[in-house]
Amino acid sequence: MGEEISSIKQKLNQFLIAEFGIDSEGGTRPATDSWPFVLMPVGRISPGPGEPDVFRFELEEPYFVIDIGSPHYYPVAGMSLPDLVMQFAGASWLASHEPIDLSTSATGLLGVPSIPERREAVTSLVTTSFGTEASFKILECIYLRKAMRYYALVEMSDSKMVYLIGSGIDPVKVLYPMASGWRRLALGVGQCLREGKLAD
């Protein structure tokens, strides 16, 4: 088991050398299980027993590096392992429903509303929950092509609170302002899944 986790750490460090552009002495210094980063085991996202697949390391700020399928890394941004589990659950659920973000043109995409129509739909969701006078900023917006539903991350202008709003759900407060909008959107969706507010 020790050799397996050492191999995982070495692979992740090799990935991080490339991602962060770390000088490895002209490519002659190979990654090890402790260089360029000491990777501290956090836990496991994948179902079932096994070695940890989430590690934490420090650069200018703390990061998670994750060994599921292909490696990923994210700033910790105050999140815990359970938060990461919810983020990945939400991201997986969104991906299974053909998500279209607000920057993607509907031209040539059958059944996808135009960008103005999608903005209008989000505005309708916000005003339904917070009133017609509510002022807000859209941080992220996803239209699910398969389900024909909207989910958006919005920041309310008065309180600066951020909420996940969506078709058929009440607004969900989403924390972790240092995380990217996409991660917070996925986290909010994951929280709704955990609480049984979303169906497949």
C-alpha positions in Angstrom: 0.0 0.0 0.0 2.9 2.4 0.8 4.4 1.9 -2.6 1.0 2.5 -4.3 0.5 5.9 -2.6 4.1 6.8 -3.3 3.5 6.1 -6.9 0.3 8.3 -6.9 2.2 11.2 -5.3 5.0 10.9 -7.9 2.5 11.0 -10.7 0.7 14.0 -9.3 4.0 15.8 -8.8 4.9 15.2 -12.4 1.5 16.7 -13.4 2.1 19.7 -11.1 5.6 20.4 -12.6 4.0 20.8 -16.0 0.9 22.7 -14.8 2.9 25.3 -12.8 5.9 25.5 -15.1 8.4 24.5 -12.4 12.0 24.4 -13.4 13.1 20.8 -13.2 16.7 21.5 -14.2 15.9 21.4 -17.9 13.7 18.3 -17.5 16.6 16.3 -16.0 15.2 16.3 -12.5 12.3 13.8 -12.3 9.3 14.3 -9.9 9.4 12.2 -6.8 6.7 11.5 -4.1 8.0 14.5 -2.2 9.3 16.9 -4.9 8.4 19.5 -6.0 5.7 19.4 -3.4 5.0 17.5 -0.2 1.5 16.1 -0.8 -0.5 15.6 2.3 -3.3 13.0 2.1 -6.7 14.6 2.7 -9.1 11.7 1.9 -11.0 10.0 -0.9 -13.6 11.3 -3.3 -14.0 8.1 -5.3 -16.6 5.6 -3.9 -15.4 2.6 -2.1 -12.3 1.8 -0.1 -8.8 2.5 -1.4 -5.9 4.9 -1.1 -6.5 8.6 -0.8 -7.1 10.4 -4.1 -7.2 13.9 -2.7 -4.0 15.6 -1.5 -3.1 19.1 -0.3 0.0 21.1 -1.0 1.2 24.6 -0.4 2.5 27.1 -3.0 1.6 30.8 -2.6 -1.7 29.4 -1.2 -3.0 26.0 -0.3 -4.2 23.7 -3.2 -5.9 20.4 -3.6 -4.6 18.0 -6.2 -6.9 15.1 -7.1 -6.2 11.8 -8.7 -9.4 10.7 -10.4 -9.2 9.8 -14.0 -6.9 12.6 -15.1 -5.4 14.8 -12.4 -6.9 18.1 -11.4 -5.9 20.8 -9.0 -7.9 23.6 -7.4 -7.1 26.3 -4.8 -8.5 25.1 -1.4 -10.5 28.4 -1.1 -11.7 27.4 2.4 -13.3 24.1 1.2 -13.1 20.8 3.0 -13.2 17.3 1.6 -17.0 17.0 1.9 -17.3 20.3 0.0 -15.1 18.8 -2.8 -17.3 15.7 -2.8 -20.4 17.9 -3.3 -18.6 19.9 -6.0 -17.7 16.8 -8.0 -21.2 15.4 -7.6 -22.7 18.6 -8.8 -20.3 18.9 -11.7 -21.0 15.3 -12.8 -24.8 15.8 -12.6 -24.5 19.0 -14.7 -22.3 17.4 -17.3 -24.8 14.6 -17.8 -27.5 17.1 -18.8 -25.6 18.8 -21.7 -24.9 22.1 -20.0 -24.6 25.3 -22.1 -23.0 28.3 -20.5 -24.1 31.9 -21.0 -21.1 32.7 -23.2 -22.1 30.0 -25.7 -24.1 31.2 -28.7 -27.3 29.3 -29.5 -26.6 29.5 -33.2 -26.8 26.0 -34.7 -27.8 24.4 -31.3 -31.3 23.0 -31.7 -33.5 23.6 -28.7 -31.1 26.1 -27.0 -32.6 29.6 -26.2 -30.6 32.6 -27.3 -28.3 34.4 -24.9 -30.8 37.2 -24.3 -33.6 34.6 -23.6 -31.3 32.8 -21.1 -30.6 36.1 -19.3 -34.3 36.9 -19.2 -35.0 33.4 -17.8 -32.5 34.0 -15.0 -33.9 37.4 -14.3 -37.4 35.8 -14.0 -36.0 33.2 -11.5 -34.4 36.0 -9.4 -37.5 38.2 -9.3 -39.7 35.3 -8.5 -37.6 34.6 -5.4 -36.4 38.0 -4.4 -39.0 40.5 -5.8 -39.2 42.6 -8.9 -37.0 45.3 -7.4 -34.1 42.9 -6.7 -30.7 44.0 -8.2 -28.2 41.3 -8.9 -25.2 40.2 -11.0 -25.0 36.9 -12.8 -21.8 35.1 -11.9 -22.4 31.9 -13.8 -25.4 30.6 -15.7 -26.0 27.1 -17.2 -28.8 26.0 -19.4 -29.3 22.2 -19.3 -30.2 21.2 -22.9 -31.5 17.7 -22.0 -33.6 18.8 -19.1 -34.5 22.3 -20.4 -33.7 23.8 -17.0 -31.7 26.8 -15.8 -29.2 27.0 -12.9 -27.4 30.2 -12.1 -25.1 31.7 -9.5 -26.1 35.2 -8.7 -24.8 37.9 -6.4 -27.4 40.2 -4.8 -26.3 43.8 -5.0 -27.6 44.9 -1.6 -26.3 42.0 0.6 -23.5 40.7 -1.6 -24.7 37.3 -0.8 -24.4 34.7 -3.5 -27.2 32.2 -4.3 -27.8 29.2 -6.6 -31.1 29.8 -8.3 -32.7 27.3 -10.6 -35.7 25.7 -12.1 -37.8 24.1 -9.4 -35.6 24.9 -6.4 -35.6 27.6 -3.8 -32.5 29.8 -3.7 -29.5 28.1 -2.0 -26.9 30.3 -0.3 -23.4 29.4 -1.6 -20.3 30.2 0.4 -16.6 30.2 -0.4 -16.1 33.5 -2.2 -12.5 32.7 -3.0 -13.5 29.7 -5.2 -14.3 30.2 -8.9 -17.9 30.8 -9.9 -18.0 27.5 -11.7 -16.9 25.6 -8.6 -19.5 27.4 -6.5 -22.2 26.6 -9.0 -21.3 22.9 -9.0 -21.1 23.0 -5.2 -24.6 24.4 -4.9 -26.0 21.8 -7.3 -24.2 19.1 -5.3 -25.7 20.4 -2.1 -29.2 20.2 -3.7 -28.5 16.7 -4.8 -27.4 15.7 -1.3 -30.6 17.2 0.2 -32.9 15.5 -2.4 -33.9 18.7 -4.1 -32.9 17.6 -7.6 -34.0 14.5 -9.5 -32.1 12.7 -12.2 
